[in-house]
């Protein structure tokens, strides 16, 4: 097994472990990983028997690592307050980005997206031609698209599935809110953003056949979740107590929220410019 094959398998195993830990229910299948030797950025998740398969290229791991190296080179030339702050070796940041990508793939299965797509898999990035993609024949979907979407809305389906997988993967990846974990939230969210921007680069020029929302949409969804994160414990407490409102004393203080946004939300947003340049999206902003 090559270094990149080993790296991809380790990050997938870590994503399954994190799912089990955060959801408190074991992941319902044993995902089968096939590593494809290719320099391209390619990831594909598909139904496999009663479980799922994931295809990922060695180029996926390489390109994420290279993009992080470029991002950190750009960051070091900026004033200290604008630099990307890591929590460990740069290779760890690349591993965290890979782990979120695997978490995203797992959540397509966990949410039930294959009930909608039937035998069809979901492509994250790359061209599947020539990779001998595994298929499950012509299995019909359990939940046909036409049963819940009008014909003129069906083209939005893949966007919705991707945003759902983003949200659930990010919730699992970041974990529950704690004031002690601000640096960790910022670090993890920046790792998520790196993957989003690489996929955007791969989707550019495919506006008539895109499978993902534009990165700007995914970025603002990520920022919206980060903004909401400190309030979630209060919402859950009120729900547990059967309240139909959230008492003000359950909420974090204004000063905590202000400090949190300065330490987490604003740096993640600011890093998007550095990361976009690092992956080659010079016109992102």
C-alpha positions as CSV (number, residue, x, y, z in Angstrom):
1,X,0.0,0.0,0.0
2,X,1.4,3.4,-1.0
3,X,1.7,6.3,1.3
4,X,-1.3,8.0,-0.2
5,X,-3.4,4.9,-0.2
6,X,-2.6,4.5,3.5
7,X,-3.4,8.1,4.2
8,X,-6.8,7.9,2.5
9,X,-7.7,4.7,4.4
10,X,-6.6,6.2,7.7
11,X,-8.7,9.3,7.2
12,X,-11.7,7.2,6.2
13,X,-11.4,5.0,9.3
14,X,-11.0,8.2,11.4
15,X,-14.2,9.6,9.9
16,X,-16.2,6.5,10.7
17,X,-14.8,6.6,14.2
18,X,-15.8,10.2,14.6
19,X,-19.3,9.5,13.3
20,X,-19.7,6.7,15.9
21,X,-18.5,9.0,18.7
22,X,-20.4,12.1,17.8
23,X,-23.7,10.5,16.7
24,X,-23.5,7.8,19.5
25,X,-24.8,5.2,17.0
26,X,-22.4,3.1,15.0
27,X,-22.2,3.9,11.3
28,X,-24.7,1.6,9.6
29,X,-22.2,0.1,7.1
30,X,-18.6,-0.7,6.5
31,X,-17.5,1.6,3.7
32,X,-15.2,0.0,1.1
33,X,-12.5,2.3,-0.2
34,X,-11.0,2.0,-3.6
35,X,-7.9,4.2,-4.2
36,X,-7.3,5.1,-7.8
37,X,-3.8,6.0,-8.9
38,X,-4.3,9.2,-10.7
39,X,-3.0,12.8,-10.4
40,X,-6.5,14.2,-10.8
41,X,-8.7,15.3,-7.9
42,X,-11.4,12.7,-7.9
43,X,-13.9,11.4,-5.3
44,X,-17.1,9.4,-5.8
45,X,-19.5,7.7,-3.4
46,X,-21.9,5.0,-4.5
47,X,-24.2,2.3,-3.2
48,X,-22.5,-1.1,-2.8
49,X,-24.7,-3.9,-1.8
50,X,-26.4,-2.8,1.4
51,X,-23.6,-0.3,2.1
52,X,-21.4,2.1,0.3
53,X,-18.2,2.3,-1.7
54,X,-15.9,5.3,-2.0
55,X,-13.5,5.9,-4.8
56,X,-10.8,8.4,-4.2
57,X,-7.7,9.2,-6.3
58,X,-4.2,9.5,-4.9
59,X,-4.3,13.0,-6.5
60,X,-7.0,14.0,-4.0
61,X,-4.6,13.6,-1.1
62,X,-1.7,15.1,-3.1
63,X,-3.6,18.2,-4.2
64,X,-5.0,18.9,-0.8
65,X,-1.5,18.7,0.7
66,X,0.0,20.9,-2.1
67,X,-2.8,23.5,-1.6
68,X,-2.1,23.7,2.1
69,X,1.6,24.2,1.4
70,X,0.8,27.1,-1.0
71,X,-1.7,28.6,1.5
72,X,0.8,28.6,4.3
73,X,3.5,30.1,2.0
74,X,1.1,32.9,1.2
75,X,0.1,33.3,4.8
76,X,3.6,33.8,6.1
77,X,3.9,36.9,3.9
78,X,1.0,38.6,5.7
79,X,0.9,40.5,8.9
80,X,0.7,38.2,11.9
81,X,-3.0,39.0,12.7
82,X,-4.0,37.9,9.1
83,X,-2.0,34.7,9.0
84,X,-3.6,31.2,9.1
85,X,-3.0,29.7,12.5
86,X,-2.5,26.0,12.6
87,X,-2.7,23.6,15.5
88,X,0.1,21.3,14.7
89,X,2.2,20.2,11.7
90,X,0.9,21.4,8.2
91,X,0.4,17.7,7.2
92,X,-2.2,17.5,10.0
93,X,-4.2,20.3,8.3
94,X,-4.2,18.3,5.1
95,X,-5.3,15.2,6.9
96,X,-8.2,17.2,8.6
97,X,-9.3,18.4,5.1
98,X,-9.3,14.8,3.9
99,X,-11.2,13.6,6.9
100,X,-13.9,16.1,6.4
101,X,-14.2,15.0,2.7
102,X,-14.6,11.4,3.9
103,X,-17.1,12.6,6.6
104,X,-19.1,14.3,3.8
105,X,-19.1,11.1,1.7
106,X,-20.3,9.0,4.7
107,X,-23.1,11.4,5.3
108,X,-24.5,11.0,1.8
109,X,-25.2,7.4,2.9
110,X,-26.2,8.2,6.5
111,X,-28.8,10.8,5.4
112,X,-30.3,8.4,2.9
113,X,-29.4,10.1,-0.3
114,X,-29.2,6.8,-2.2
115,X,-32.9,6.3,-1.5
116,X,-33.3,9.2,-3.9
117,X,-30.6,8.5,-6.5
118,X,-31.2,4.7,-6.6
119,X,-28.2,3.0,-8.2
120,X,-26.5,6.3,-9.1
121,X,-23.5,7.5,-7.1
122,X,-22.6,11.0,-6.2
123,X,-19.5,12.6,-7.7
124,X,-17.6,15.1,-5.6
125,X,-15.1,16.1,-8.3
126,X,-13.3,14.8,-11.3
127,X,-14.2,12.9,-14.5
128,X,-15.3,9.3,-13.8
129,X,-14.6,8.3,-17.4
130,X,-12.0,5.6,-17.5
131,X,-12.0,4.7,-13.8
132,X,-14.3,1.7,-14.2
133,X,-16.9,2.9,-11.7
134,X,-18.8,0.2,-9.9
135,X,-22.5,0.3,-10.4
136,X,-25.5,-1.5,-8.9
137,X,-27.3,-2.1,-12.2
138,X,-30.5,-0.2,-12.7
139,X,-32.0,-0.2,-9.2
140,X,-34.9,2.3,-9.0
141,X,-34.9,4.9,-6.3
142,X,-37.1,4.2,-3.2
143,X,-38.0,7.9,-3.1
144,X,-38.4,9.1,-6.7
145,X,-37.5,12.8,-7.3
146,X,-40.8,13.5,-8.9
147,X,-42.6,12.5,-5.6
148,X,-41.3,15.6,-3.9
149,X,-40.0,18.0,-6.5
150,X,-41.7,19.7,-9.4
151,X,-40.1,19.0,-12.8
152,X,-38.7,22.5,-13.1
153,X,-37.0,22.1,-9.7
154,X,-35.3,18.8,-10.3
155,X,-32.1,20.4,-11.4
156,X,-31.6,21.7,-7.8
157,X,-31.6,18.2,-6.4
158,X,-27.8,17.6,-6.4
159,X,-27.2,21.0,-4.9
160,X,-29.6,20.2,-2.0
161,X,-28.0,16.8,-1.4
162,X,-24.5,18.3,-1.3
163,X,-25.6,21.1,1.2
164,X,-27.2,18.5,3.4
165,X,-24.0,16.4,3.4
166,X,-22.0,19.5,4.1
167,X,-24.1,20.4,7.1
168,X,-24.1,17.0,8.7
169,X,-20.5,16.4,8.1
170,X,-19.5,19.8,9.5
171,X,-21.7,19.2,12.7
172,X,-19.9,15.9,13.3
173,X,-16.5,17.2,12.4
174,X,-16.6,20.3,14.7
175,X,-18.5,18.7,17.6
176,X,-20.4,20.4,20.4
177,X,-19.9,24.0,21.3
178,X,-17.4,24.8,24.1
179,X,-15.7,28.1,24.9
180,X,-12.5,26.2,25.3
181,X,-12.6,25.0,21.7
182,X,-12.6,28.2,19.8
183,X,-9.2,27.6,18.2
184,X,-10.2,24.1,17.3
185,X,-13.4,25.3,15.6
186,X,-11.5,27.8,13.6
187,X,-8.9,25.3,12.6
188,X,-11.5,22.6,11.6
189,X,-13.6,25.1,9.7
190,X,-10.6,26.3,7.7
191,X,-9.8,22.7,6.8
192,X,-13.4,22.3,5.6
193,X,-13.1,25.4,3.5
194,X,-10.0,24.1,1.7
195,X,-12.0,21.2,0.3
196,X,-14.9,23.4,-0.7
197,X,-12.6,25.6,-2.7
198,X,-10.7,22.8,-4.4
199,X,-14.1,21.3,-5.6
200,X,-15.1,24.8,-6.8
201,X,-11.9,24.9,-8.9
202,X,-12.7,21.5,-10.4
203,X,-16.3,22.6,-11.2
204,X,-15.4,25.9,-12.9
205,X,-16.3,25.8,-16.6
206,X,-19.0,23.2,-16.0
207,X,-21.8,25.6,-15.2
208,X,-24.3,23.5,-17.3
209,X,-23.3,20.3,-15.5
210,X,-22.3,21.3,-12.0
211,X,-23.2,18.9,-9.2
212,X,-22.3,21.3,-6.3
213,X,-23.5,24.7,-5.2
214,X,-21.1,27.5,-5.9
215,X,-18.4,27.8,-3.2
216,X,-19.7,31.2,-2.2
217,X,-23.0,29.5,-1.1
218,X,-21.2,26.7,0.7
219,X,-18.9,29.2,2.4
220,X,-21.8,31.3,3.7
221,X,-23.6,28.1,4.9
222,X,-20.4,27.2,6.8
223,X,-20.2,30.7,8.3
224,X,-23.9,30.6,9.2
225,X,-23.3,27.4,11.1
226,X,-20.3,28.8,12.9
227,X,-22.4,31.9,13.9
228,X,-25.2,29.7,15.2
229,X,-22.9,27.2,17.1
230,X,-22.6,29.0,20.4
231,X,-26.4,29.2,20.7
232,X,-27.1,25.5,20.1
233,X,-26.6,24.4,23.8
234,X,-29.2,26.8,24.9
235,X,-31.7,25.6,22.2
236,X,-31.1,22.0,23.2
237,X,-31.5,22.8,26.9
238,X,-34.8,24.6,26.3
239,X,-36.0,21.6,24.1
240,X,-35.1,19.1,26.8
241,X,-37.1,21.1,29.4
242,X,-40.1,21.2,27.1
243,X,-40.0,25.0,26.6
244,X,-41.3,26.7,23.5
245,X,-38.9,29.6,24.0
246,X,-35.3,30.0,25.0
247,X,-34.8,31.9,28.3
248,X,-32.3,34.7,28.0
249,X,-30.2,33.3,30.8
250,X,-29.6,30.1,28.8
251,X,-27.9,32.1,26.0
252,X,-24.2,33.1,26.0
253,X,-23.4,36.6,26.9
254,X,-23.0,39.4,24.3
255,X,-19.3,39.7,25.2
256,X,-18.8,35.9,24.7
257,X,-20.5,36.1,21.3
258,X,-18.4,39.1,20.3
259,X,-15.2,37.5,21.3
260,X,-16.2,34.2,19.7
261,X,-16.9,35.8,16.3
262,X,-13.6,37.7,16.4
263,X,-11.7,34.5,17.3
264,X,-13.5,32.0,15.0
265,X,-16.0,33.4,12.4
266,X,-14.0,36.4,11.1
267,X,-10.6,34.5,10.7
268,X,-12.4,31.7,8.8
269,X,-14.0,34.2,6.5
270,X,-10.6,36.1,6.1
271,X,-8.8,32.8,5.3
272,X,-11.1,32.2,2.3
273,X,-9.1,34.8,0.3
274,X,-5.8,33.0,1.0
275,X,-7.1,29.6,0.4
276,X,-8.8,30.6,-2.8
277,X,-5.6,32.0,-4.2
278,X,-3.7,28.8,-3.0
279,X,-6.0,26.5,-5.0
280,X,-6.0,28.8,-8.1
281,X,-9.3,30.7,-7.7
282,X,-7.7,34.1,-8.2
283,X,-11.1,35.7,-9.1
284,X,-13.0,34.2,-6.1
285,X,-13.3,37.6,-4.4
